[in-house]
Amino acid sequence: MKNEDFLAFVIEEKNGIFIRSFQKRKISDLPVGDVLIRVHYSTLNYKDGLSARGHKGITKNYPHTPGVDAAGLVEYSTNSKFKIGDEVMLTGYDLGMNTSGGFAEFISVPANWVLHLPSGMDLRTSMIYGTAGITAAICINEIESRKIKPKDGNALVTGSTGGVGFIAVGMLANLGYNVIASTGKLDKTNMLKNLGAKEVISRDEVNDKSNKPLLSKRWVAAIDTVGGNTLSTVIRSTEHHGAICTLGLVESDKFDITVYPFILRGIALIGIDSAEKNIELKTELWQRINSDLKISNIENYVREVSLLDINQEIDLILQGKQFGKILINCMDL
Ligand SMILES: NC(=O)c1ccc[n+]([C@@H]2O[C@H](COP(=O)([O-])OP(=O)(O)OC[C@H]3O[C@@H](n4cnc5c(N)ncnc54)[C@H](OP(=O)(O)O)[C@@H]3O)[C@@H](O)[C@H]2O)c1
């Protein structure tokens, strides 16, 4: 097995330029791990785009294979929890960051990153949700833990046509929240409404430049995937004792804010790090993704591509032009 060749999507750094190609690698090139997995599916996340673009906050050393998500069959295991042929998945931890990731036919990883699929879920479905799904579920868990209920007010999702965004819209709607979806793609209004959004607004409406410390109250809960002045506007427009989950930076990693929304409205700003969330909570939330958080018409928002077509999909996600989820088929290459 050690000398077996497999195909991997590889980013190389040459004179400060990051070059993408497919290369043959050997199993022995992979890090020594407890579990060797034959990848069937991965999925595209914004973080993979950043890794491919040479973002050193994500990936320090190149050559490197991105892909923070993977699902497949156990090919070899030194850990008694996993047997050859088991269907498994993993999202986050160091996969695709500095550990060779899911944009390849094989990964080799520590056993404590790996999960069996929830009963009744298949490999393909697990990667439709992937990191985006578990992140949306973590946000909802945080909002619920603040005892914010659907009857308390609106729930906003920004970047709502993106991977995390559209799943958050669907999951919140499932639970009965009155979802406001903010988007730069108003032509996708009907699709967001079919997912359960009650109102679809332009992202310009969530980008206040007045510098007022407080704005009219519009939502009691928010899941913000974009950061920057959008996040500042979201915070300033949140109702008393509301909660905002901040998880993304597609607009900017900086935002300006005063303390007033916190000390006059008592709102909570909750940082989300799905990659390193403990595996027990992830396991629990995957069960919910398979039950009350499951989005019945999710297939309408998924485009399946071969790993061989990943290059153009990375360009699109970096330009903010993707809609829904890009599922990556890593078989039959
Ligand atoms: N903290 C965590 O645990 C965690 C986990 C997963 C993802 N993330 C982060 O969350 C963010 C979203 O990830 P993703 O995979 O969902 O990405 P994605 O699929 O590319 O979605 C991002 C969405 O943001 C909107 N957008 C793009 N450029 C924008 C801009 N300049 N200003 C405002 N909105 C813009 C677009 O939606 P609209 O056109 O609908 O506005 C886009 O579809 C990324 O920053 C990612 O790194 C963090």
The ligand as a MOL file (V3000), in Angstrom:
LIG
                    3D

  0  0  0     0  0            999 V3000
M  V30 BEGIN CTAB
M  V30 COUNTS 48 52 0 0 0
M  V30 BEGIN ATOM
M  V30 1 N -15.3140 30.1200 11.9030 0
M  V30 2 C -15.6330 28.9580 11.3680 0
M  V30 3 O -15.7020 27.9290 12.0350 0
M  V30 4 C -15.9490 28.9060 9.8990 0
M  V30 5 C -16.4800 27.7560 9.3040 0
M  V30 6 C -16.8480 27.8120 7.9400 0
M  V30 7 C -16.6320 28.9710 7.2040 0
M  V30 8 N -16.0590 30.0480 7.8140 0 CHG=1
M  V30 9 C -15.8740 31.3140 7.1050 0
M  V30 10 O -17.1700 31.7850 6.7530 0
M  V30 11 C -17.0960 32.5250 5.5440 0
M  V30 12 C -18.0690 31.9340 4.5420 0
M  V30 13 O -17.6240 30.6450 4.1630 0
M  V30 14 P -18.3530 29.8480 3.0010 0
M  V30 15 O -17.5830 28.5940 2.8250 0
M  V30 16 O -19.8130 29.8230 3.2620 0 CHG=-1
M  V30 17 O -18.0430 30.8300 1.7560 0
M  V30 18 P -18.8780 31.0780 0.4250 0
M  V30 19 O -19.6160 29.8520 0.0280 0
M  V30 20 O -17.9510 31.7210 -0.5190 0
M  V30 21 O -19.9730 32.1630 0.8840 0
M  V30 22 C -19.6430 33.4670 1.1850 0
M  V30 23 C -20.7920 34.3870 0.7730 0
M  V30 24 O -20.5400 35.7060 1.2820 0
M  V30 25 C -21.0860 36.6650 0.3950 0
M  V30 26 N -20.0100 37.5820 0.0090 0
M  V30 27 C -18.9640 37.3380 -0.8160 0
M  V30 28 N -18.1760 38.4130 -0.9250 0
M  V30 29 C -18.7220 39.3610 -0.1500 0
M  V30 30 C -18.3660 40.7010 0.1630 0
M  V30 31 N -17.2880 41.2830 -0.3560 0
M  V30 32 N -19.1370 41.3800 1.0190 0
M  V30 33 C -20.2390 40.8180 1.5440 0
M  V30 34 N -20.6270 39.5360 1.2880 0
M  V30 35 C -19.8790 38.8310 0.4500 0
M  V30 36 C -21.6480 35.9130 -0.7950 0
M  V30 37 O -23.0280 35.6670 -0.5080 0
M  V30 38 P -24.1830 36.6570 -0.9940 0
M  V30 39 O -23.9120 36.9330 -2.4510 0
M  V30 40 O -25.4340 35.8820 -0.7650 0
M  V30 41 O -24.1080 37.9230 -0.1830 0
M  V30 42 C -20.8960 34.6010 -0.7370 0
M  V30 43 O -21.6200 33.5810 -1.3880 0
M  V30 44 C -15.6170 32.4840 5.1130 0
M  V30 45 O -14.9580 33.6220 5.6010 0
M  V30 46 C -15.1010 31.2340 5.8150 0
M  V30 47 O -13.7080 31.2860 6.0010 0
M  V30 48 C -15.7080 30.0250 9.1270 0
M  V30 END ATOM
M  V30 BEGIN BOND
M  V30 1 1 1 2
M  V30 2 2 2 3
M  V30 3 1 2 4
M  V30 4 1 4 5
M  V30 5 2 4 48
M  V30 6 2 5 6
M  V30 7 1 6 7
M  V30 8 2 7 8
M  V30 9 1 8 9
M  V30 10 1 8 48
M  V30 11 1 9 10
M  V30 12 1 9 46
M  V30 13 1 10 11
M  V30 14 1 11 12
M  V30 15 1 11 44
M  V30 16 1 12 13
M  V30 17 1 13 14
M  V30 18 2 14 15
M  V30 19 1 14 16
M  V30 20 1 14 17
M  V30 21 1 17 18
M  V30 22 2 18 19
M  V30 23 1 18 20
M  V30 24 1 18 21
M  V30 25 1 21 22
M  V30 26 1 22 23
M  V30 27 1 23 24
M  V30 28 1 23 42
M  V30 29 1 24 25
M  V30 30 1 25 26
M  V30 31 1 25 36
M  V30 32 1 26 27
M  V30 33 1 26 35
M  V30 34 2 27 28
M  V30 35 1 28 29
M  V30 36 1 29 30
M  V30 37 2 29 35
M  V30 38 1 30 31
M  V30 39 2 30 32
M  V30 40 1 32 33
M  V30 41 2 33 34
M  V30 42 1 34 35
M  V30 43 1 36 37
M  V30 44 1 36 42
M  V30 45 1 37 38
M  V30 46 2 38 39
M  V30 47 1 38 40
M  V30 48 1 38 41
M  V30 49 1 42 43
M  V30 50 1 44 45
M  V30 51 1 44 46
M  V30 52 1 46 47
M  V30 END BOND
M  V30 END CTAB
M  END
